[in-house]
Amino acid sequence: MRILIVGPSWVGDMVMAQTLFACLKLRHGPDCLIDVLAPEWSRPILERMPEVNQALSFPLGHGVLDIASRRRIGKSLAGQYDQAILLPNSLKSALVPFFAGIPKRTGWRGEMRYGLLNDLRILDKEAYPLMIERFMALAWEPDHQLTRPYPRPTLQIDPASREAALARFGLELDRPVLALCPGAEFGEAKRWPAEHYAAVADRKVRQGWQVWLFGSKNDHPVGEQIRGRLIPGLREESSNLAGETSLAEAIDLMSCATAVVSNDSGLMHVAAALNRPLVSVYGSTSPDFTPPLAEQVEVVRLGLDCSPCFDRTCRFGHYNCLRDLDPQRVIDALDRLVGDPLPDPQL
């Protein structure tokens, strides 16, 4: 069985898509071949998933239609697959499998995709409240009942690749590592304030930890804000890696973390897939749809009357769901998860 997956456009969604891949292997057997057509940035994630045969780079940007290019890509894939499964719900995501003539084209009903998909599913949101359930259901026939426990995303790390990343940035594992992920591409309403992250960093550095900050180039300034709030002598125990690493290096380095504190973001799902002890801070969004999928997780949120609103910016302008979330709650959650560990001698 050869299956083409049209992958999602966000880091967290791509991580969670591994649950679908696991279900396909369970249904069709270990020889089932899974290729994923997705943006090039997702390659480091897909290469760390043993279920994936290969990542196929999709050259068009998010939201670009370009029917001619989609037809050309589709024709290049003709005759190679038995089934295509589409994770995005857009019409344009259905064009490549259609032009490829893939016999079975599966996906949820979305933007007028009648005819483009011939295995069109109608989503019952109450039956599948979790995003991973909506992914996994596409591996099976429509009447199949999903069984627990659900598979969890698990990214595999190459030790040599990890050592190379540590060497490139001059990082040592002589002390416990607190990884902080203060960014969120979705918007300000997902970002716990820099001063709160700094308070957590201050406490852990005073306890003998070191702090590594992760994120995109856009998150580098907030990383500097966090470091700037640490007094001299403590500041030097932190490293702002946001925007400095590739995604591959960020994944490998995060696998070294003793614990992670993150907003609801793609890196939160990466940390969960690396099975790192994780404190997830929620503001405008909810863990009821896309929770971090790992064993050692604590979700910290206030649950105000106005949340979850799922807005990118606070409609009231106060961001109280995040500003009023005291750093001590996160520190307490970290203590429950990991206490005061010694460095891992195996890393």
Secondary structure by P-SEA (a helix, b strand, c coil): cbbbbbccccaaaaaaaaaaaaaaaaaccccbbbbbbccccaaaaaaacccccbbbbbcccccccaaaaaaaaaaaacccccbbbbcccccccaaaaaaacccbbbbcccccccccccbbbbbcccccccaaaaaaaaacccccccccccccbbbbbcaaaaaaaaaaaccccccbbbbbbccccccccccccaaaaaaaaaaaaaabbbbbbbbcccaaaaaaaaaaaccaaaaaacccccccccaaaaaaaaaaccbbbbcccaaaaaaaaaccbbbbbbccccccccccccccccccccccccccccccccccccccccccccaaaaaaaaaaccccccccccc
